[in-house]
Amino acid sequence: MKPRIHPVSRQVVFRDRAAGVAFLTRSTADADQRVEWEDGNSYPVIDMDTSSASHPFYTGTDRVVDTAGRIEQFRRRYGTTQPAGH
């Protein structure tokens, strides 16, 4: 690997304001604001609007799509035709 072309990777806290949780992980992102973590060290903190802790896809609170109703609506609009050979 070539020297001095890769960004610096550091420990960073990502804080999800919607869910009230924080994650300590490695990232190339940096921030001016810092927070003291559970281990007593101070890390840069990046506030997020959504993470896996608050996103509906991961939490299971997403709405269910009525696929049967959509199929019936399509058939009413465009008719039901049988494929060739049936």
C-alpha positions in Angstrom: 0.0 0.0 0.0 1.2 3.5 -0.8 2.0 5.6 2.3 0.1 8.8 3.1 -2.9 8.2 0.7 -5.3 6.6 3.2 -7.5 8.6 5.5 -6.9 8.4 9.2 -9.2 6.0 11.0 -10.1 6.7 14.6 -12.6 5.8 17.3 -15.8 7.9 17.0 -19.1 7.9 18.8 -22.2 8.0 16.6 -25.2 9.3 18.6 -28.7 8.7 17.4 -30.8 11.5 18.8 -34.1 9.9 17.9 -33.5 6.6 19.7 -31.2 8.0 22.5 -28.5 5.5 21.8 -24.8 5.8 20.9 -22.3 3.6 19.2 -18.6 3.6 19.5 -16.9 2.5 16.3 -14.0 3.2 14.0 -14.5 5.8 11.3 -12.6 8.3 9.1 -15.1 11.0 10.1 -14.0 13.6 12.7 -15.9 16.1 14.7 -15.1 19.2 16.9 -17.5 18.1 19.6 -16.4 15.4 22.0 -18.1 13.2 24.5 -16.8 11.0 27.4 -17.5 7.3 26.8 -18.2 4.5 29.2 -14.5 3.6 29.3 -13.6 7.1 30.6 -12.0 8.2 27.4 -13.1 11.2 25.3 -14.1 10.6 21.7 -15.4 12.8 18.8 -19.2 12.5 18.6 -21.3 12.7 15.5 -25.0 13.2 15.9 -27.3 11.4 13.5 -31.1 11.6 12.8 -31.5 7.9 12.0 -29.6 4.7 12.7 -30.4 1.0 13.0 -31.9 1.7 16.5 -34.5 4.1 15.2 -35.1 3.3 11.5 -38.4 1.5 10.9 -36.9 -1.2 8.7 -34.7 -2.4 11.5 -37.1 -1.8 14.4 -40.1 -3.6 12.7 -42.4 -0.6 12.9 -42.6 -0.1 9.1 -46.0 -0.1 7.5 -47.3 -3.2 5.7 -48.0 -2.7 2.1 -51.3 -4.2 0.9 -49.9 -6.2 -2.0 -53.1 -8.1 -2.6 -55.1 -4.9 -3.0 -52.5 -3.5 -5.4 -52.7 -6.6 -7.5 -56.5 -6.5 -7.7 -56.3 -2.8 -8.6 -53.9 -3.6 -11.4 -56.1 -6.4 -12.7 -59.2 -4.1 -12.7 -57.3 -1.4 -14.5 -55.6 -3.5 -17.1 -57.7 -6.6 -17.2 -56.7 -10.2 -16.6 -55.1 -11.8 -19.5 -53.8 -15.3 -19.6 -50.3 -15.9 -20.9 -50.0 -17.5 -24.3 -50.3 -21.2 -24.3 -52.8 -21.5 -21.4 
